[in-house]
Amino acid sequence: MYPFLNKMYNTYFYIIIVIYVAAFVWGQILAYLNRKRMSPLIPKELEGIYNAEEYARQQEYQRTNSRFGLISGGFSFIVTLAALVFGLFGWLDEFLRSYTENFLLLPLLFFGIIFIISEIIDLPFEWYAIFNIEERFGFNKSTPRIFWTDFFKGIMLSVLIGGLIITAILYIYHYTEQWFWLLAWVVVTAFSLVMTFFYSEWIVPLFNKQKPLEEGELRTAIEAFAAKAGFQLKNIYVIDGSKRSTKANAYFTGFGRKKRIVLYDTLMDELDTHEIVAVLAHETGHYKRRHVILSMIISILATGITFFILSLFLGNQQLAEALGGRTASFHLGIIGFSMLFAPVSEITGLGMNILSRRNEYQADAFAAAYELGKPLISALKKISVKALSNLNPHPLVVFWLYSHPTLLQRIRAIEKE
């Protein structure tokens, strides 16, 4: 494609290709195991939560999503593999260098163009997933107007926030290269903490409406539980999740006076008061057992280690050449490092999933300790049925990918409490 292409095929190039292909193949193996695991027979402990027609619909939903994941993932895989094999990342770097070599503008343009191309590639798949698959199975409540509004808001938010973070990191790298990893770690950590405290106040309102839970039976029951559990909670909000999907959810966010429980209106439509309190007891359990803080500490430490290792690769000429570039640069170093680091990310992700599943069991046990085990089981069943969740995933898939235990695993654990 261009004269420097022959220098691409070095050791780094082959390692990157092997890692990328292996990751895709492994993902497809897991998906295949899940498809083979599907059975028309409902696990005995879960009999009665589906009728035959609904269970057949659940099986078809899982198969449809699995096949669609193969197509969308396969397309992205081929595009990225082509970019690696033909040195398109290096070609883009050289193309942009013909216009500017400014230490700030060049990487911003590079990442911006890749981001836009990625969004364009993903766009038709996202549209199909929402307006075909989710629509066909009765989940979609979004409209084309909401879809496009979300899309452009997401683009602008990513450009603004991502641009600010990258700009800060580029200045750090350019002027303090020796201490780059440490200062970048501090900046990213500070940003993460700010988002943890203010995400629900700053970001969520751009996409959804939130309002305080009105006085009444539910709020009284929630506050009574919070008092009983020694958990100070005044910020209870309802979010209009039903504008996009019928799937139900609830989450806990923030710390101190900023902590809040957010209920999806779809959750309130599906569950009764005792079941909602049980779900919130589970979320409270995460806070009381310090799961959020522990996960944040682990994430911060992992970020620091990642930045340190990254600093060792950013000036690597051979890594830049493996991507088709002529000159070692910050942005080619980031791309190359992200490829090389993928196996480490996979293993750390596995570790975080194991920790997360343990935390889920502990949060369930916390709710059960307040005699909310039965309503929690009932709520979990309703939520799973409503979402057409996979009741019988392959054990290896659960071990490798699931951040939560399966419904059956959670029921068995709660019933032992």
C-alpha positions, 0 to 999 in steps of 0.5 A, spaced: 500 500 500 505 504 501 513 503 501 513 502 509 509 496 509 514 491 508 517 494 515 510 492 518 511 485 519 515 484 525 515 480 531 510 485 534 505 485 528 505 477 529 504 477 536 498 483 535 495 478 530 495 472 534 492 475 540 487 479 536 485 472 532 485 468 538 480 473 542 475 473 537 475 465 536 475 464 544 469 469 544 465 465 539 467 458 542 464 461 548 458 463 544 457 456 541 457 453 548 452 457 550 448 456 544 449 448 544 447 449 552 440 451 550 434 446 552 427 446 551 427 443 558 426 448 564 431 447 570 427 443 575 428 449 581 425 454 575 419 450 573 413 455 573 416 461 572 415 460 564 409 457 560 411 453 554 410 459 549 414 464 553 420 459 554 420 458 547 420 465 546 426 466 551 430 461 547 429 464 540 431 471 543 437 468 546 439 464 539 437 471 535 442 475 539 447 470 539 447 469 531 446 477 531 452 477 535 456 473 531 455 477 525 456 484 528 462 481 532 465 478 525 464 484 521 468 488 526 473 483 527 474 483 519 474 491 519 479 491 524 483 485 522 484 489 515 486 495 518 492 491 522 494 487 516 494 493 511 497 498 516 491 503 516 493 505 522 500 507 520 497 510 513 492 515 517 498 517 521 502 519 515 496 522 512 495 527 518 502 528 518 502 531 512 497 537 515 500 537 522 505 534 527 503 538 533 503 534 539 496 535 541 492 536 534 495 530 531 493 525 536 486 528 537 485 528 530 487 521 529 483 518 535 477 523 533 477 520 526 477 512 529 472 514 533 467 517 528 469 511 523 467 506 529 461 509 530 459 509 523 460 502 523 456 500 529 450 504 527 447 500 523 448 494 528 445 498 533 439 500 529 437 493 527 438 491 534 433 496 537 428 496 532 428 489 529 430 484 535 428 488 541 422 490 537 420 483 535 420 481 542 416 486 545 422 490 549 423 496 545 419 503 547 424 507 543 423 511 537 427 513 531 427 520 534 430 518 541 435 514 538 438 519 533 437 524 539 441 519 544 446 518 538 448 525 537 448 527 545 453 521 546 457 523 540 458 530 543 459 527 550 464 523 548 468 528 544 467 533 550 469 528 555 474 524 551 477 530 548 478 533 555 481 527 558 486 526 552 488 533 552 490 533 559 494 526 558 497 529 552 500 535 555 502 531 561 506 526 556 509 532 552 512 536 558 513 531 563 514 524 560 518 521 565 512 522 570 507 521 565 504 514 568 504 517 575 500 524 573 496 521 568 494 516 573 492 522 578 488 525 573 484 519 570 483 517 578 480 524 579 476 524 573 473 517 575 471 520 582 468 526 580 463 522 575 462 517 581 459 523 585 456 527 580 454 522 574 447 521 576 446 529 577 450 531 571 450 525 565 443 522 566 439 528 566 442 529 559 438 522 557 433 521 562 428 524 567 429 523 574 424 525 579 424 524 587 420 518 589 413 520 591 411 520 598 406 513 599 407 506 601 413 504 597 417 510 600 415 509 607 417 502 606 424 503 603 425 508 609 423 503 614 428 498 611 433 503 611 432 505 618 432 498 620 439 497 616 442 503 619 443 506 612 441 513 611 438 514 605 434 520 603 435 520 595 430 515 592 429 517 585 425 514 579 428 514 572 423 514 566 427 507 563 420 506 559 421 511 554 427 506 551 425 499 554 420 495 558 426 491 561 427 493 569 433 495 573 435 499 579 442 501 581 446 505 587 450 510 586 454 516 589 457 516 596 456 520 603 450 525 602 451 524 594 449 517 595 442 515 591 438 509 589 435 510 582 429 505 580 427 504 573 419 506 572 419 499 569 421 496 575 415 499 579 410 497 574 413 489 575 414 488 582 410 489 588 412 493 594 416 488 598 419 485 592 422 492 590 424 493 598 428 486 597 431 489 591 433 495 594 436 491 600 440 487 595 443 494 593 444 497 600 448 490 601 453 492 596 454 499 600 454 496 607 459 491 605 463 496 602 463 493 595 463 499 591 469 502 595 473 495 594 471 495 587 473 502 586 480 501 590 482 495 585 480 499 579 484 505 581 490 500 582 489 497 576 489 503 572 495 506 575 499 499 573 496 500 566 499 507 565 506 504 568 506 499 563 503 503 557 509 508 559 514 503 557 511 502 550 509 509 547 516 511 544 517 504 541 519 504 534 517 497 532 510 497 535 509 503 531 512 500 525 507 494 526 501 498 525 504 501 519 507 507 521 514 510 520 514 514 527 513 512 534 508 516 537 503 517 542 497 515 538 500 509 535 503 507 542 496 507 545 493 503 539 499 498 539 499 497 547 491 496 547 492 490 542 498 487 546 495 488 553 488 485 551 490 478 554 492 481 561 485 485 560 481 479 559 485 475 565 483 482 570 476 482 567 475 475 569 478 476 576 473 482 577 467 478 575 469 472 580 469 478 585 463 481 582 459 474 583 462 473 590 459 480 592 452 479 589 452 473 593 453 477 599 448 482 597 443 477 596 445 474 603 444 481 606 437 482 604 435 475 606 438 477 613 432 482 613 427 476 612 427 479 604 429 472 601 423 470 599 421 477 596 428 477 593 427 471 589 420 473 587 423 479 584 429 476 581 424 471 577 420 476 575 426 481 572 429 475 569 422 472 565 421 480 563 428 480 560 427 473 557 434 472 560 438 465 559 436 460 565 441 455 563 448 458 560 454 454 560 458 454 566 464 456 562 461 462 560 458 464 567 465 463 569 468 467 564 463 472 562 458 473 568 459 479 573 452 476 576 451 469 578 445 465 574 438 466 577 438 459 579 445 460 583 442 466 586 436 462 588 440 456 591 444 461 595 438 465 598 434 459 600 440 456 604 440 463 608 
